[in-house]
Amino acid sequence: MAIENPFAALSADVSPVVMQIYVIVMILFVAAGTLFDILHKQSATYFFRDWRNAQSKGTDTVGSGEVVSLAAQTLASEVLTSSEFCNARRRVAHLLTMYGFLAYAVTTAIMVFGYADTAASTPAALPVIWTVGALMVCVGGYWFWFFIRADVSAEGHSPFRIIRADLFILSLLASTTFGLIWSFVQPGGTWWTWLFLALYLIATTVLFGSVPWSKFSHMFFKPAAALQKRVAEANGTRRNLPAPADRPVTFGSARRQPNHY
């Protein structure tokens, strides 16, 4: 139920130590997968090379204080509010998914490491935040999947068409969906409980274990790329792009509402 810690109830059959080891392994999967992704794609090499080029070719000097200010602006804009999304629906769906996932992941760790014991009294707010976070992921994720995806909304493909790039969003939706179902059927103690627990664990393992092949690690790369863009604009290089035109290009027409991503 939404007001009960599902991991504390599970501890009657599974040791809290086993649950804690599982969470640690998932964290290691993310760290190792992100590091592998950086080395395989040479993202860090490209980032620092581009950063040095921007510093050497810039017409204006960007001091350390200004870099800190630009980092704060990046955090407040691109990271916390996803201002890079011009499409309002896409932005709202992204924010729902992002903040929902953070609430879901953080409360999972807190309940597993701090209250995964029938003898421990879980604060009432934690299971509620866990449930609300998972529901936010489902609302934002399913909204994006069925109605906002570019290949569905703009290109007319079926929402059930799946490619490898969809691995992250699908495993995330599966993890939160099966986790919610498991938490609600758990009090019954039937075989359905174990079925959805197994599906929940499989989906979660795929989510965190597939980092090198999914878009999971882009959540770490995107803030760095946004900061790099701001610094390049501040020092005058603009990544070798021309300055903005006096009159911006107008997309679409009077007959059709533009739908760009």
Secondary structure as GFF3:
##gff-version 3
##sequence-region A 1 261
A	DSSP	alpha_helix	6	10	.	.	.	ID=ss1
A	DSSP	alpha_helix	16	41	.	.	.	ID=ss2
A	DSSP	alpha_helix	43	57	.	.	.	ID=ss3
A	DSSP	alpha_helix	64	74	.	.	.	ID=ss4
A	DSSP	pi_helix	75	79	.	.	.	ID=ss5
A	DSSP	alpha_helix	88	115	.	.	.	ID=ss6
A	DSSP	alpha_helix	125	143	.	.	.	ID=ss7
A	DSSP	pi_helix	144	148	.	.	.	ID=ss8
A	DSSP	alpha_helix	150	153	.	.	.	ID=ss9
A	DSSP	three_ten_helix	164	166	.	.	.	ID=ss10
A	DSSP	alpha_helix	167	185	.	.	.	ID=ss11
A	DSSP	three_ten_helix	186	188	.	.	.	ID=ss12
A	DSSP	alpha_helix	191	209	.	.	.	ID=ss13
A	DSSP	three_ten_helix	211	213	.	.	.	ID=ss14
A	DSSP	alpha_helix	218	234	.	.	.	ID=ss15
A	DSSP	three_ten_helix	238	240	.	.	.	ID=ss16
###
